[in-house]
Amino acid sequence: MAKKAVVLLAEGFEEVEAVTPIDYLRRAGVDVTTAAIGGTAAVKGARGIQVIADTTLAELAGRAGEFDAVIVPGGMPGAANLAASKEVSSLLTDMAAADKLVCAICASPAVVLAPLGLLSGKKFTCYPDMEKQVSGGTWSEDKVVIDGGIITSRSAGTAGDFAAAIISKLIDEAAGKKIADAVLL
């Protein structure tokens, strides 16, 4: 049975950090659902690129157990918009409590995960200097950091490595390497 992931999209998301994981995970055979935060499926990214999500987070209410991973792109004000959503907070804490993968990149580890306590006692990475907003975790300069079920990454420039790491944890290392090799990562 295919693994399932949900990618959360809020106004102002970083396009590369959302679309790269969606693309790479789908190449690896992961069933990826994009979920918009707010009342409409149309979401505009930080660079003005509009994406039509598969559904809205409200429509996924009560279905969090279906997913093996949740992916939180960064970008501003996208990360702040995600952090302001009670539905996002609930989904992330529920997924973490169920030992599902919680994956965040760029500003989102500091802005979205840290306030929920999801980085406490964890090694993590994020966009440079945003680590100063995080207490209780151990910051790393690595492109991608995996600590248990938490996967974090630094920026749009590391989105491919981030996606390959998610695939490696969801499926296996060979699948992650296969996609990385296929896209010449």
ZINORQUI-V908250 format. One record per pair of residues at least 4 apart in sequence whose C-alpha atoms are under 8 Angstrom apart, sorted by the first residue. I is the first residue (numbers start at 1). J is the second residue. D is the distance in Angstrom with one decimal. If there is no record, write none. Layout:
i,j,d
I,J,D
I,J,D
//
This chain:
i,j,d
2,29,6.7
2,30,5.8
2,31,6.4
3,29,7.8
3,30,5.1
3,31,6.1
3,67,7.5
3,68,6.2
3,170,6.9
3,171,7.5
4,30,5.7
4,31,4.7
4,32,5.8
4,33,7.7
4,66,7.1
4,67,4.9
4,68,5.3
4,69,6.7
5,30,7.0
5,31,6.3
5,32,4.9
5,33,6.3
5,67,5.3
5,68,5.7
5,69,4.6
5,70,5.6
5,71,7.3
6,32,5.7
6,33,4.8
6,34,5.7
6,35,6.8
6,67,6.7
6,69,6.4
6,70,4.9
6,71,6.2
7,18,7.1
7,22,7.4
7,32,7.3
7,33,6.3
7,34,4.8
7,35,6.1
7,70,5.9
7,71,4.7
7,72,6.2
7,73,7.7
8,34,6.2
8,35,5.1
8,36,6.1
8,37,7.0
8,57,7.8
8,70,7.5
8,71,6.3
8,72,5.6
8,73,7.2
8,82,8.0
9,13,6.3
9,18,7.6
9,34,7.0
9,35,6.0
9,36,4.8
9,37,6.0
9,43,6.8
9,53,7.6
9,72,7.7
9,73,7.4
9,78,7.6
9,82,7.9
10,36,6.0
10,37,5.1
10,38,7.5
10,43,6.4
10,44,7.8
10,45,7.8
10,78,5.2
10,79,7.5
10,81,6.1
10,82,6.1
11,37,7.8
11,43,5.5
11,44,5.3
11,45,5.9
11,46,7.4
11,77,7.0
11,78,5.3
11,81,7.0
12,44,6.1
12,45,4.3
12,46,4.1
12,47,7.7
12,75,6.2
12,76,5.5
12,77,4.9
12,78,4.0
12,79,7.7
12,81,8.0
13,18,7.5
13,44,7.5
13,45,4.7
13,46,5.4
13,73,6.3
13,74,5.9
13,75,4.7
13,76,6.4
13,77,6.9
13,78,4.1
13,79,6.7
14,18,6.5
14,45,5.9
14,46,5.5
14,47,7.4
14,73,6.3
14,74,5.5
14,75,4.2
14,76,7.3
14,78,7.2
14,156,7.4
15,19,5.9
15,45,5.7
15,46,7.0
15,47,7.3
15,49,7.2
16,20,5.6
16,156,5.6
16,159,6.9
17,21,6.9
17,73,5.3
17,74,6.7
17,105,7.0
17,155,7.2
17,156,5.3
17,159,5.4
18,22,6.4
18,72,7.7
18,73,5.3
19,23,6.0
20,24,6.0
20,159,6.2
20,160,6.3
20,163,6.9
21,25,5.7
21,159,7.0
21,160,7.1
21,162,7.4
21,163,4.6
22,26,6.1
22,32,6.5
23,27,6.2
24,28,6.4
24,160,7.8
24,163,6.3
24,164,7.3
24,179,6.8
25,29,6.5
25,30,5.3
25,31,7.7
25,32,7.1
25,163,6.8
25,164,8.0
25,167,6.4
26,30,5.1
26,31,6.4
26,32,6.5
27,179,7.2
28,167,7.2
28,175,6.7
28,176,7.8
28,179,6.7
33,53,7.9
33,54,6.1
33,55,7.6
34,53,5.0
34,54,5.1
34,55,6.4
34,56,7.9
35,41,7.4
35,53,5.5
35,54,6.1
35,55,5.0
35,56,4.6
35,57,5.2
35,60,8.0
36,40,6.9
36,41,5.4
36,42,7.3
36,43,6.6
36,53,5.7
36,54,7.9
36,55,6.3
36,56,4.4
36,57,5.8
37,41,8.0
37,56,6.0
37,57,5.6
37,58,7.7
37,82,7.4
37,85,7.8
38,56,6.9
38,57,7.5
38,58,7.8
39,56,7.1
40,56,6.8
41,52,5.4
41,53,4.9
41,54,6.9
41,55,5.9
41,56,5.8
42,50,6.6
42,51,5.8
42,52,4.4
42,53,6.2
43,50,5.5
43,51,5.3
43,52,6.3
43,53,7.2
44,48,5.6
44,49,5.6
44,50,4.2
44,51,6.3
45,49,5.2
45,50,6.1
45,51,7.5
45,78,7.6
46,75,6.4
46,76,6.6
46,77,7.4
46,78,7.3
55,59,6.5
55,60,7.6
56,60,6.7
57,61,6.6
57,87,7.4
57,88,7.9
58,87,7.7
60,64,7.1
63,67,7.9
64,91,6.6
64,94,7.7
64,95,7.1
65,95,7.6
67,100,7.8
68,100,5.3
68,101,6.3
68,170,7.5
69,95,7.6
69,100,5.6
69,101,4.4
69,102,5.9
69,103,7.3
69,170,7.8
70,92,7.4
70,95,7.6
70,100,7.9
70,101,6.3
70,102,5.2
70,103,6.1
71,102,6.4
71,103,4.7
71,104,5.9
72,102,7.9
72,103,6.0
72,104,4.6
72,105,6.6
72,108,6.6
73,78,7.8
73,79,7.2
73,104,6.0
73,105,5.5
73,106,7.2
73,108,6.5
74,78,6.3
74,79,5.1
74,104,7.2
74,105,5.5
74,106,4.9
74,107,5.0
74,108,4.9
74,155,7.7
75,79,5.8
75,106,7.0
75,107,6.4
75,108,7.8
76,80,6.6
76,107,7.7
77,81,6.1
78,82,6.2
79,83,6.2
79,107,6.3
79,108,5.3
79,111,6.3
79,112,6.4
80,84,6.2
80,111,6.5
80,112,7.2
81,85,6.6
82,88,6.3
82,112,6.7
83,88,7.1
83,89,6.9
83,111,6.5
83,112,4.7
85,89,6.4
86,90,6.1
87,91,6.1
88,92,6.1
89,93,6.2
89,112,8.0
89,116,7.2
90,94,6.0
91,95,6.0
92,96,6.1
92,102,6.9
93,97,6.0
93,116,7.3
93,118,7.6
94,98,6.2
95,99,6.4
95,100,5.1
95,101,7.1
95,102,6.9
96,100,5.6
96,101,6.9
96,102,6.4
96,118,7.7
96,149,7.2
99,149,6.3
100,149,6.2
101,149,4.6
101,150,6.0
101,151,7.3
102,149,6.1
102,150,5.0
102,151,6.3
103,150,5.8
103,151,4.6
103,152,5.7
103,166,7.6
104,108,5.6
104,109,5.4
104,113,7.7
104,151,6.4
104,152,5.0
104,153,6.6
105,109,6.2
105,126,6.3
105,127,7.7
105,152,5.4
105,153,4.5
105,154,5.7
105,155,6.2
105,159,7.7
105,162,7.7
106,126,4.9
106,127,4.5
106,152,8.0
106,153,6.1
106,154,4.6
106,155,4.4
106,156,7.3
107,111,5.8
107,112,7.9
107,126,6.1
107,127,5.6
107,130,6.7
107,154,7.9
107,155,7.9
108,112,4.9
108,113,6.5
108,126,7.5
109,113,4.9
109,114,6.1
109,119,7.7
109,124,7.7
109,125,7.3
109,126,5.9
109,152,6.5
110,114,5.1
110,115,7.5
110,126,6.8
110,130,6.2
110,131,6.3
110,133,6.2
110,134,5.8
111,115,6.9
111,133,7.9
112,116,7.1
113,117,6.7
113,118,5.4
113,119,6.5
114,118,5.6
114,119,5.3
114,120,7.3
114,134,6.0
114,135,7.7
118,122,7.9
118,150,8.0
119,123,7.3
119,124,7.1
119,134,7.9
119,136,6.9
119,137,5.4
119,150,8.0
120,135,7.2
120,136,4.6
120,137,4.9
121,136,5.7
121,137,5.0
121,138,7.2
122,136,7.7
122,137,5.0
122,138,6.1
122,147,6.2
123,137,5.8
123,138,4.5
123,139,5.8
123,140,6.9
123,145,6.9
123,146,7.6
123,147,6.0
124,137,6.9
124,138,6.1
124,139,5.1
124,140,6.0
124,145,5.5
124,146,7.3
124,147,7.3
124,151,7.6
124,152,5.8
124,153,7.8
125,131,7.3
125,139,5.4
125,140,5.2
125,141,6.3
125,142,6.7
125,143,7.4
125,144,6.8
125,145,6.1
125,152,5.6
125,153,5.6
125,154,6.0
126,130,6.5
126,131,6.4
126,139,8.0
126,152,6.7
126,153,5.6
126,154,4.3
126,155,7.2
127,131,7.4
127,153,7.8
127,154,4.7
127,155,5.8
128,154,7.3
130,134,7.5
131,139,6.4
140,145,7.5
142,153,7.8
142,154,8.0
143,153,5.6
143,154,5.8
143,158,6.0
143,161,7.3
143,162,7.8
144,151,7.1
144,152,5.7
144,153,4.4
144,154,6.9
144,158,7.6
144,161,6.8
144,162,5.9
144,165,7.5
145,151,5.7
145,152,5.3
145,153,6.4
146,150,5.8
146,151,4.5
146,152,6.6
147,151,6.5
151,162,7.9
151,165,7.9
151,166,7.3
152,162,7.4
153,158,6.6
153,159,7.4
153,162,5.9
154,158,6.2
155,159,6.5
158,162,6.1
159,163,6.1
160,164,6.2
160,180,7.6
160,185,6.8
161,165,6.1
161,180,7.7
161,185,7.5
162,166,6.3
163,167,6.3
164,168,6.1
164,176,4.7
164,177,7.0
164,179,6.8
164,180,6.2
165,169,6.3
165,176,6.4
166,170,6.0
166,176,7.6
167,171,5.7
167,172,6.8
167,173,7.5
167,175,6.5
167,176,4.9
168,172,4.4
168,173,4.2
168,174,7.0
168,175,6.1
168,176,4.4
168,177,7.5
169,173,7.0
171,175,6.4
171,176,7.8
172,176,6.6
173,177,6.1
174,178,6.0
175,179,6.4
176,180,6.2
177,181,6.0
178,182,6.1
179,183,6.2
180,184,6.1
180,185,4.9
181,185,6.1
//
